[in-house]
Amino acid sequence: MDWAILEFLFPAIVASLIIAGIHAYLGLHVVERGVIFVDLSLAQIAALGATLALLVPWFGGDPHSPGVYWMSLAFTFVGAAIFAVIKGQKARIPQEAIIGISYAVASAAVIVAMSQSTGESEHLRDMLVGNILSVSWDEVWKTAGIYVVIAVFHFVYRKRFLQISIDPEAAAASGISIRFWDFLFYASFGVVVTRSVAIAGVLLVFCYLIVPSVAAMLYADRVGPRLTIGWTMGVLTSMLGMYFSVLFDLPTGATIVVTFGLILILMAAVRPLLRRAHVVGAG
């Protein structure tokens, strides 16, 4: 690769390292909880908050203004509270149903709100697939700072979060307030999603969260190896997708999403061959 291209991609590569790192961990929880589309739903709720903020006159229509970010985050916290309240097998309404409804309503509301503004199609496209190549170093370091705080919080309470994700019934039996800790999980998760969507778009953030975790489940059962595989897959796939997008002049976000899908298919296809080779070698 030409050095000029690498220099141009470097901020986006660093951003992808940061996003992939935190999302590989959060994706493990999401997959264990069985709420696969919570990321899409929270991301769309965050996008709705940002879209409505763009229509507020004193924000000046600038998608990068602090007011837009804080309004987006406030909407995400509301979504986190709803998902924490509608919880578990004993709930009258399944949590996944509420997640799906929230996504559909937020998506429709974004389209309705955007119909009242100029540049509607461009803004919708940016929210869906983002433009990670345009990320600045200032955004990269701010994002890193936010994610470090979230990572420290989850590291301190990692056993409790893992217990609730893997065995919520046992956690409830031990006296843990599931709804309180669920709100903390979804709220911190929402902070990450809000920031990531602003950089990478809804679809790419979903891929960062789910695809590496699913790929890791193909090859590992324990948390440590799954995190390692997920983070490695996320980083390498991001870099490969960016390279393809520059090389063939393709939309970056969409190209990375497609690359995630292709790599996942490849990893799934290779797994039986590796298991067969292991059995033959052991024999």
Sequence and secondary structure as in RCSB ss.txt:
>XXXX:A:sequence
MDWAILEFLFPAIVASLIIAGIHAYLGLHVVERGVIFVDLSLAQIAALGATLALLVPWFGGDPHSPGVYWMSLAF
TFVGAAIFAVIKGQKARIPQEAIIGISYAVASAAVIVAMSQSTGESEHLRDMLVGNILSVSWDEVWKTAGIYVVI
AVFHFVYRKRFLQISIDPEAAAASGISIRFWDFLFYASFGVVVTRSVAIAGVLLVFCYLIVPSVAAMLYADRVGP
RLTIGWTMGVLTSMLGMYFSVLFDLPTGATIVVTFGLILILMAAVRPLLRRAHVVGAG
>XXXX:A:secstr
  HHHHHHHHHHHHHHHHHHHHHHHHHHHHHHHT TTHHHHHHHHHHHHHHHHHTSGGGTT TTSHHHHHHHHHH
HHHHHHHHHHS STTSSS HHHHHHHHHHHHHHHHHHHHTTSSSHHHHHHHHHH  GGG  HHHHHHHHHHHHHH
HHHHHHTHHHHHHHHH HHHHHHTT  HHHHHHHHHHHHHHHHHHHHHHH HHHHHHHHHHHHHHHHHH  SHHH
HHHHHHHHHHHHHHHHHHHHHHTT  HHHHHHHHHHHHHHHHHHHHHHHHHHHHHHH 
